Amino acid sequence: MVVWNAQLEVRFPDYQDQMKVTVDNFSGIEAVLHADQVLLNGRYLTAGKAAPELNMKIFLPEGILESDVEIRWYRWSVKKSLYEVGVRFVNILKENQSFVDKIIRRLHCEHRYC
């Protein structure tokens, strides 16, 4: 479990926007985000064929990790009063393998697995 600030860039064919999210869980290929909304300008981020392109930048002590993402699932958390959004990173390991490995090693050491 982590708590990282991130920015989600949302690109529909005729509309672009950004939203702040928090990364709550990170595995290197997937993550769980916390978001205040899943609707931008009247459009859902998970709208099947009309789903937007999503690019996420995670701000880490080591630098910025950037990748396209796909939303796999989402749910409203009554307890947390926000959306929990499951995302999968697209091509993150090919483009950022050594950076992701460094982050995973640090996380394991922080949890005393090293």
Secondary structure as the mmCIF struct_conf table of DSSP 4:
data_model
#
loop_
_struct_conf.conf_type_id
_struct_conf.id
_struct_conf.beg_label_comp_id
_struct_conf.beg_label_asym_id
_struct_conf.beg_label_seq_id
_struct_conf.end_label_comp_id
_struct_conf.end_label_asym_id
_struct_conf.end_label_seq_id
STRN STRN1 TRP A 4 PHE A 12
TURN_TY1_P TURN_TY1_P1 PRO A 13 ASP A 14
STRN STRN2 TYR A 15 PHE A 26
BEND BEND1 GLY A 28 ILE A 29
STRN STRN3 GLU A 30 ALA A 35
BEND BEND2 ASP A 36 ASP A 36
BEND BEND3 VAL A 38 VAL A 38
STRN STRN4 LEU A 39 LEU A 40
TURN_TY1_P TURN_TY1_P2 ASN A 41 GLY A 42
STRN STRN5 ARG A 43 TYR A 44
TURN_TY1_P TURN_TY1_P3 LEU A 45 THR A 46
HELX_RH_3T_P HELX_RH_3T_P1 GLY A 48 ALA A 50
HELX_LH_PP_P HELX_LH_PP_P1 ALA A 51 PRO A 52
STRN STRN6 GLU A 53 LEU A 60
TURN_TY1_P TURN_TY1_P4 PRO A 61 GLU A 62
STRN STRN7 GLY A 63 SER A 77
TURN_TY1_P TURN_TY1_P5 VAL A 78 SER A 81
STRN STRN8 LEU A 82 VAL A 90
BEND BEND4 ASN A 91 ASN A 91
HELX_RH_AL_P HELX_RH_AL_P1 ILE A 92 GLU A 110
TURN_TY1_P TURN_TY1_P6 HIS A 111 ARG A 112
#
